[in-house]
């Protein structure tokens, strides 16, 4: 979590868009990625008041790769502006 909160790319993006995150926390892994009907990798509550990230693997024996977690964080940060997964959301996320 520390490497994400201190990541120069994430910090630059947040500064550029004047975004704030009140709390960045781990989300317990429920469901299995690619198998379960509902299985999310991240969640943005109240446009950045709290962002939850799924850090651990489905079996709880390890952690996901930092680059995949970082990608999820950028996705959740884009929800600070756009709630829906529409064209404007994906444009901002990229």
C-alpha positions as CSV (number, residue, x, y, z in Angstrom):
1,X,0.0,0.0,0.0
2,X,2.9,2.3,0.8
3,X,4.4,1.9,-2.7
4,X,1.0,3.0,-4.2
5,X,0.6,6.0,-2.0
6,X,4.1,7.2,-2.8
7,X,4.2,6.2,-6.5
8,X,5.4,9.3,-8.5
9,X,3.1,8.5,-11.4
10,X,0.0,8.2,-9.2
11,X,0.9,11.3,-7.3
12,X,1.5,13.3,-10.5
13,X,-1.9,12.2,-11.9
14,X,-3.7,13.1,-8.7
15,X,-2.0,16.5,-8.6
16,X,-2.7,17.2,-12.3
17,X,-6.5,16.5,-11.8
18,X,-6.5,18.0,-8.2
19,X,-7.8,14.7,-6.8
20,X,-7.8,13.7,-3.2
21,X,-8.3,10.3,-1.6
22,X,-9.5,10.3,2.0
23,X,-8.6,6.6,2.6
24,X,-6.8,4.0,0.6
25,X,-7.5,0.5,2.0
26,X,-7.4,-3.2,1.2
27,X,-10.5,-5.0,0.1
28,X,-11.0,-8.6,1.2
29,X,-11.0,-10.9,-1.8
30,X,-14.5,-12.3,-2.2
31,X,-15.3,-14.4,-5.3
32,X,-12.9,-15.7,-7.8
33,X,-11.5,-13.5,-10.6
34,X,-12.9,-14.6,-14.0
35,X,-15.2,-17.2,-12.4
36,X,-17.6,-15.6,-9.9
37,X,-20.6,-13.6,-11.1
38,X,-19.6,-10.7,-8.8
39,X,-15.9,-10.2,-8.3
40,X,-14.5,-6.7,-8.2
41,X,-10.9,-5.6,-8.0
42,X,-11.5,-2.1,-6.6
43,X,-14.2,0.2,-5.3
44,X,-14.3,4.0,-5.2
45,X,-16.7,5.3,-2.5
46,X,-18.1,8.8,-2.7
47,X,-15.7,10.0,-5.5
48,X,-12.5,9.4,-3.6
49,X,-13.6,9.6,0.0
50,X,-12.4,5.9,0.2
51,X,-10.8,3.7,-2.4
52,X,-10.6,-0.1,-1.7
53,X,-8.2,-2.3,-3.7
54,X,-8.1,-6.1,-3.8
55,X,-4.4,-6.8,-3.0
56,X,-4.4,-10.5,-2.2
57,X,-4.9,-13.5,-4.5
58,X,-8.1,-15.4,-4.4
59,X,-6.6,-18.1,-2.2
60,X,-5.1,-15.5,0.3
61,X,-1.7,-17.1,-0.2
62,X,-0.1,-14.2,-1.9
63,X,-0.4,-10.7,-3.4
64,X,-1.4,-9.6,-6.8
65,X,1.3,-8.0,-9.0
66,X,1.9,-4.3,-8.2
67,X,1.3,-3.3,-11.9
68,X,-2.1,-4.8,-11.9
69,X,-3.1,-3.2,-8.6
70,X,-1.7,0.1,-9.9
71,X,-3.9,-0.2,-13.0
72,X,-7.0,-0.8,-10.8
73,X,-6.1,2.2,-8.8
74,X,-6.0,4.4,-11.9
75,X,-9.4,2.9,-12.8
76,X,-10.8,3.8,-9.4
77,X,-9.3,7.3,-9.5
78,X,-11.1,7.9,-12.8
79,X,-14.3,7.3,-10.9
80,X,-13.6,10.5,-9.0
81,X,-15.0,12.3,-12.1
82,X,-17.1,9.7,-13.9
83,X,-19.4,7.2,-12.2
84,X,-20.4,5.2,-15.2
85,X,-18.1,3.2,-17.4
86,X,-18.7,5.2,-20.6
87,X,-16.4,6.6,-23.2
88,X,-15.5,9.7,-21.2
89,X,-14.6,7.5,-18.2
90,X,-12.2,5.3,-20.3
91,X,-10.7,8.3,-22.0
92,X,-9.8,9.8,-18.6
93,X,-8.6,6.5,-17.3
94,X,-6.1,6.2,-20.2
